[in-house]
Amino acid sequence: MQTEVRGSPAGVAERAAELILAAATTAIAERGAFKLVLAGGSTPAACYRWLSKARADWDRWHIYFGDERCLDPQDSERNSVMAATHLTDRVSIPARQVHEIAAEQGPEAAARDYQALVRDALPFDIVLLGMGEDGHTASLFPGHQHPADALVVPVLGAPKPPPERVSLGPAALLSHRQLLVLDYPARRTSSGAGVAVQQHGGVLAADDPGNRQARSRSPLLHRLALARAGHQHQQLPVREQRCRA
């Protein structure tokens, strides 16, 4: 795994955009389309703003979502609204190629509907994930269990609002050509930030310098890697505490 160091979260966001654009160029040249899973929350927003300024073959991009909150479609807390604000409404990706999760239907119905769409899209070219303060990624929270073969899962009783959500499951998150995880320091300082990338599945993380190696050994990501290698049982427990310096 290669590690790069950036001086600030803004620098990491810019580097993430560069990596995504490079992957898009390769995917479009080799396969005619680029399939990107977006992360929700505030962490990836700066990356999306960088992407929105770039020149790209936007008509070949297909956008999916790692998770969604069960809220009204126009609610500002929806991940799709955040993505539209910073990326998808700013570039010329055809609307039919922005595949939102209809989470307003409720977690079970929305997960069921999105699963068929996800199954047809696999493998994704890039899965972009954030990392929450409690160690959750997408809407897979510490202490929750989901079937390892699930493509999309309903989330009930999330420990942060809203409690009902829809998330890509372990099997979908693992079906990628490249995995990038954006993780900004809790203190949001301007200290050095690390970027680690693997060709077929790795981590892109912004972190405090003293915390960099600990985060690269993230238990959650390690469990996902084990599942990809076929060493995990039917249930994939998601139990990670965020490492701190």
C-alpha positions as CSV (number, residue, x, y, z in Angstrom):
1,M,0.0,0.0,0.0
2,Q,1.4,3.4,-1.1
3,T,1.2,6.3,1.3
4,E,1.2,9.9,0.3
5,V,1.3,12.9,2.7
6,R,-0.7,16.1,2.2
7,G,-0.4,19.2,4.4
8,S,-4.1,19.7,5.0
9,P,-7.6,18.1,4.5
10,A,-8.0,20.5,1.5
11,G,-4.9,19.0,-0.1
12,V,-6.3,15.5,0.5
13,A,-9.6,16.4,-1.1
14,E,-7.7,17.8,-4.2
15,R,-5.6,14.6,-4.4
16,A,-8.8,12.5,-4.1
17,A,-10.3,14.3,-7.0
18,E,-7.2,13.7,-9.1
19,L,-7.3,10.0,-8.4
20,I,-11.0,9.8,-9.3
21,L,-10.5,11.7,-12.5
22,A,-7.6,9.4,-13.5
23,A,-9.7,6.4,-12.7
24,A,-12.5,7.8,-14.8
25,T,-10.2,8.4,-17.8
26,T,-9.0,4.8,-17.6
27,A,-12.5,3.3,-17.1
28,I,-14.0,5.2,-20.0
29,A,-11.1,4.3,-22.3
30,E,-11.2,0.6,-21.4
31,R,-14.9,0.0,-20.7
32,G,-16.8,3.0,-22.1
33,A,-18.2,4.1,-18.7
34,F,-17.2,5.1,-15.2
35,K,-19.2,3.9,-12.2
36,L,-18.6,5.9,-9.0
37,V,-20.1,5.4,-5.6
38,L,-20.4,8.6,-3.7
39,A,-20.0,9.0,0.1
40,G,-22.4,11.1,2.2
41,G,-21.7,13.5,5.0
42,S,-19.5,16.5,5.1
43,T,-16.1,14.9,4.6
44,P,-16.2,14.3,0.8
45,A,-17.9,17.6,-0.1
46,A,-14.6,19.4,-0.7
47,C,-13.6,16.6,-3.1
48,Y,-16.8,17.0,-5.0
49,R,-16.2,20.7,-5.4
50,W,-12.8,20.0,-6.9
51,L,-14.4,17.5,-9.3
52,S,-17.0,20.0,-10.4
53,K,-14.3,22.3,-11.7
54,A,-12.7,19.6,-13.9
55,R,-13.2,18.8,-17.5
56,A,-14.3,15.2,-18.0
57,D,-16.4,13.0,-20.2
58,W,-19.4,13.6,-17.8
59,D,-21.8,11.9,-20.1
60,R,-20.0,8.6,-19.4
61,W,-20.2,8.9,-15.6
62,H,-22.7,6.8,-13.6
63,I,-23.2,7.9,-10.0
64,Y,-24.4,5.6,-7.2
65,F,-24.7,6.3,-3.4
66,G,-23.1,4.4,-0.6
67,D,-26.0,5.2,1.7
68,E,-28.9,7.5,2.2
69,R,-31.0,8.9,5.0
70,C,-34.7,8.2,5.1
71,L,-35.8,11.8,4.7
72,D,-37.9,13.9,2.2
73,P,-36.1,13.9,-1.2
74,Q,-35.5,17.7,-0.9
75,D,-34.2,17.6,2.7
76,S,-30.8,19.3,3.0
77,E,-29.6,16.3,5.1
78,R,-30.0,13.9,2.2
79,N,-26.7,12.7,0.7
80,S,-28.2,13.1,-2.7
81,V,-28.9,16.8,-2.0
82,M,-25.4,17.3,-0.8
83,A,-24.0,15.6,-3.9
84,A,-26.3,17.7,-6.2
85,T,-25.1,20.9,-4.5
86,H,-21.4,20.2,-4.9
87,L,-21.2,18.0,-8.0
88,T,-24.0,16.5,-9.9
89,D,-26.0,19.7,-10.5
90,R,-22.8,21.5,-11.5
91,V,-21.6,19.2,-14.3
92,S,-23.3,17.6,-17.3
93,I,-23.9,14.0,-16.0
94,P,-27.2,12.9,-17.5
95,A,-29.9,12.8,-14.8
96,R,-30.7,9.2,-15.7
97,Q,-27.2,8.3,-14.8
98,V,-27.4,9.7,-11.2
99,H,-28.9,6.7,-9.4
100,E,-30.3,8.0,-6.1
101,I,-31.7,5.8,-3.4
102,A,-35.4,6.4,-2.9
103,A,-35.0,6.3,0.9
104,E,-38.2,8.3,1.3
105,Q,-40.0,4.9,0.7
106,G,-38.6,3.6,4.0
107,P,-35.5,1.5,4.6
108,E,-36.8,-1.9,3.7
109,A,-38.6,-0.9,0.4
110,A,-35.7,1.4,-0.7
111,A,-33.1,-1.3,0.0
112,R,-35.1,-3.8,-2.0
113,D,-35.5,-1.5,-5.0
114,Y,-31.8,-0.3,-5.0
115,Q,-30.5,-3.9,-4.8
116,A,-31.5,-4.8,-8.3
117,L,-29.8,-1.6,-9.7
118,V,-26.6,-2.2,-7.7
119,R,-26.5,-5.9,-8.9
120,D,-26.5,-4.8,-12.5
121,A,-23.8,-2.2,-11.9
122,L,-21.1,-4.4,-10.2
123,P,-18.2,-4.1,-10.1
124,F,-17.9,-0.4,-9.4
125,D,-14.9,1.5,-10.6
126,I,-14.4,3.4,-7.4
127,V,-16.2,3.2,-4.0
128,L,-15.7,6.4,-2.1
129,L,-16.3,6.2,1.7
130,G,-16.1,8.5,4.6
131,M,-15.3,7.6,8.2
132,G,-17.5,8.9,11.1
133,E,-16.3,9.9,14.5
134,D,-17.6,6.6,15.9
135,G,-15.9,4.6,13.2
136,H,-19.0,4.0,10.9
137,T,-18.7,4.1,7.2
138,A,-21.6,4.4,4.7
139,S,-24.4,3.7,7.2
140,L,-22.7,0.6,8.7
141,F,-22.4,1.4,12.4
142,P,-20.3,-0.2,15.1
143,G,-22.2,-2.9,16.8
144,H,-24.6,-3.5,14.0
145,Q,-24.5,-6.7,12.0
146,H,-25.3,-7.3,8.4
147,P,-25.1,-10.4,6.2
148,A,-21.8,-10.5,4.4
149,D,-23.5,-11.3,1.1
150,A,-25.9,-8.3,1.3
151,L,-25.7,-5.8,-1.6
152,V,-28.0,-3.2,0.1
153,V,-29.3,-3.2,3.7
154,P,-32.0,-1.4,5.6
155,V,-30.6,0.3,8.6
156,L,-32.8,0.7,11.7
157,G,-31.9,2.3,15.0
158,A,-28.8,4.2,13.8
159,P,-27.1,5.8,16.8
160,K,-27.2,9.2,15.1
161,P,-30.2,10.9,13.4
162,P,-32.0,10.0,11.4
163,P,-32.4,6.5,12.8
164,E,-33.7,5.0,9.5
165,R,-31.3,4.7,6.6
166,V,-30.3,2.6,3.6
167,S,-26.7,1.5,3.0
168,L,-24.7,-0.5,0.5
169,G,-23.9,-3.8,2.2
170,P,-20.5,-5.5,2.6
171,A,-20.8,-7.4,-0.7
172,A,-21.4,-4.2,-2.7
173,L,-18.7,-2.3,-1.0
174,L,-16.3,-5.0,-1.8
175,S,-17.1,-5.2,-5.4
176,H,-14.9,-2.5,-6.7
177,R,-11.7,-1.8,-8.7
178,Q,-10.6,0.8,-6.2
179,L,-11.7,1.8,-2.7
180,L,-10.9,5.3,-1.4
181,V,-11.7,6.2,2.2
182,L,-11.7,9.9,3.2
183,D,-11.0,10.4,6.9
184,Y,-10.3,13.8,8.3
185,P,-8.9,14.4,11.8
186,A,-11.4,14.9,14.5
187,R,-9.8,18.2,15.4
188,R,-9.9,19.4,11.8
189,T,-6.4,20.9,12.2
190,S,-4.1,21.8,9.3
191,S,-1.6,19.1,10.3
192,G,-0.2,16.7,7.8
193,A,-2.6,14.3,6.1
194,G,-1.9,10.9,4.8
195,V,-3.1,9.3,1.6
196,A,-2.9,5.5,1.1
197,V,-4.0,3.9,-2.1
198,Q,-4.1,0.4,-3.4
199,Q,-4.7,-0.5,-7.0
200,H,-7.7,-2.8,-6.5
201,G,-8.8,-1.8,-3.1
202,G,-7.2,0.5,-0.6
203,V,-7.5,3.5,1.6
204,L,-7.3,7.2,1.0
205,A,-7.2,8.8,4.4
206,A,-6.6,12.2,5.8
207,D,-5.2,11.9,9.3
208,D,-3.0,13.3,12.0
209,P,0.7,12.3,11.4
210,G,0.9,10.4,14.6
211,N,-2.3,8.5,13.8
212,R,-1.5,7.5,10.3
213,Q,-0.3,4.0,10.7
214,A,-3.1,3.2,13.2
215,R,-5.7,4.3,10.7
216,S,-4.1,2.3,7.9
217,R,-4.8,-0.8,10.0
218,S,-8.4,0.2,10.5
219,P,-10.3,-2.9,11.9
220,L,-13.3,-2.2,9.8
221,L,-11.4,-2.1,6.6
222,H,-9.5,-5.2,7.6
223,R,-12.8,-7.0,8.1
224,L,-13.9,-6.0,4.7
225,A,-10.6,-7.2,3.2
226,L,-11.1,-10.6,5.0
227,A,-14.6,-10.8,3.6
228,R,-13.2,-10.1,0.1
229,A,-10.7,-12.9,0.5
230,G,-13.5,-15.3,1.5
231,H,-12.3,-15.7,5.1
232,Q,-15.4,-14.2,6.7
233,H,-18.5,-16.1,7.9
234,Q,-22.1,-15.4,7.0
235,Q,-22.4,-12.4,9.3
236,L,-20.0,-9.5,9.0
237,P,-19.9,-7.7,12.3
238,V,-19.0,-4.0,12.0
239,R,-17.3,-3.2,15.3
240,E,-14.7,-0.5,15.1
241,Q,-13.7,2.2,17.5
242,R,-12.0,5.1,15.8
243,C,-8.3,5.1,16.4
244,R,-7.0,8.3,18.1
245,A,-3.6,9.8,18.5
